[in-house]
Amino acid sequence: MKSFLATLLIAASLTGFTNAQGKMAIGAGLVVSLPMGSFGDAANVGIGGTAAFELQFMPQLTGVGQIGYISYGTKSDYTSFSSVPLLFGLKYFFVPGVGFYGIGKLGFNFFSTSTDIPSYNIGGFSFGGGSASASSTEFTFALGAGYEVPVSSNFSLDFSGTFNIISDFTNIQFRGGGKLAL
């Protein structure tokens, strides 16, 4: 009797584990970021990518973790901006698991700025040259919406847009990618 109960307990555990596995997904996507405000005065469009992990809590509610890298064009040949977003949040599907969803995320963006300092030769002497860099960690709040298109039983296309409030680095991001159920 004990071995039957142990076998039943192991089978129930494995069934629960495989069901939980079906509710997890990984994904990757391309990002286009449009800087706004004072950040938009210094930077042009940003292009990058993100990787994501998702865990479904309920049929309409999914947890999201996301990390990425975005490089921004600048209005100066000597300056560059980049960002590494690390965000966690929730997706709320209006129809369970597919279609339109609302998304909210919190986390941090790690920004870095690099400036090349030109050198000048005057009378045989060189002045300037080198580079300077700075970095900052900024709290981020993102709010947006998206749409998932199921392609097969375990793969979906995911398109979203978010408004990212980040102190002096506010931007609007558009993301398109794929998601694979585990």
N, C-alpha and C positions, 0 to 999 in steps of 0.2 A: 504494500500500500504506500509506503514511504517513497519508493522509487517511482511509482506512478504519479504521486503528487509532485515530486521533484521534476519529473519529465514534463508534466503539465505546466509547472511554474516556468521552466526554461522555455518551453514553446510559447507561452504567453508573453514572456519578456522579449523573445526574438520577434514576435509579431508586433509588439509595441514599438520595438526599435526600427523595424522595417517601415512601419507606418510613419514614424517620425522622420525617417530618411526621405520619404516621399514628399514631405512638407518643407524641405530645404532646397535652396537653389543657389547657384553661383552665376555671375554674369560679368560682362564687360561691355563697355560702350565708348563712343566718341563724344566729346563735349565741345561745344562752341559757347564761349563766354563773352558777353557784351558788357564792358565796364560802364559804370554810370557815375555821375557826380564828379568829384575831384579826381577820382581814379580814372574816369573816362577822359579827363583833360590830359592825363599823362600817358595812358595806355590805349592801344588799339585792341582789336578783337583777339581773344585768347583761344587757343586750340589745344586740346589734350585728350586724355583718356581716363577712364575710371574702371575699377574692379569692384564688384559688389557681392555681398552674401545676404541671403534672405532666409528668414525662418517664419513660417506661417503659424500664427497663434490661434486664429479662428478662421472660418471660411472667408470672412471679409477683412481681416486684420493681419498684416504681415510686418514683421520687424525687418529693418534694413541696416546694414553696415556698409560703408563705402569709403574707398580711398582712391586717390588719383594724382595726376600731375597735369598742370595747365601752364602753358607758356604764352605770354602775351607779347604781341608786337608793340612797338613804342613809336612815339612821334620824334624820337631822337635816335641817331645812329649809334650813340655812345651808351645808351641805357637799356637794360632788359629787366623784365619782371617775370616771376614765376610763382606758382602756388601749388601746395600739396594739401588738398582738402581731406580731412578725416571726419566723417559725419555718421551719425546714428539716428534712426528715426522710424517712422511708421508709415505704411501705405494702407489706406482704407479703400477697398474696392466697393463700388456702388452695386455691382453684381458680383457675388462671391467668386474670387480667384481670377477673373478675366475682365477685359474691357476697361472702362474708365476708372481711374482712382485719383484720390487726393493724397498728397504726401507732405509730411512735415519732418524736418531733420534739424538736429542740433549737433554742434561739434566745434572743431577748430580748423582754421586755414593757416598753414605755415607759409608766409610770404617771404620772398627774397628779392632783393634789388641789387643789380650790379651796374656800375658805371665805369666805363673806360675813360681815363683821363688822357687827352691827346698831349703829345710832346711837341715842343717848338724849338727850333734851332735859331739862335740869334747870335751873330758874330762868332760862330764856332762853338758856342755853348748851348747845351741842351737843357730845356726847362720843362717841368711837368712830366707827364708819362705815368704809367702804372694803372692801377684800378682801385676802386673802392666798392665795398659791398655792405649791405645791411639786411637784417632779417627781423621778422616779427611774427608773433603768434597771436592770431585774432579769433575771438569767439564768433561763431557763425550760427545764424538762424535762417533756415531755408523753408520756403512754403511754395507749393506748386501743385501741378496736376500732370497726369500722364495717361497713356493708353497701352495696354498689352494685347498683342495679337498672337494667339496660339498658332504655331506652325505644325507641330506634331504633339504627341502625348507628353513629351518631356522637354520641348523647346518652344520658347516664345520670343517674339520681337517686342522690345520695350522702348517706348518713346515718351519723353517727359520734358517739361519746362519748369524751372524754379526761379523764384525771386530770392536772391541771397543777400541778406542784410549782414554786412561785415564792416563795422565802423567806417573807415575811410576807403574800403575796397568793395562797396556794394556793386552787384552785377546781376544780370539775368543770364541763366544758362539753359541751353537746349542740349539734351542728351538722347542719342539713339544707340541701341545696342541689342544684345541678345541675352537670354537667360536660359540656363540648363538646369532642370530639376535633378536632384541627386537621389 
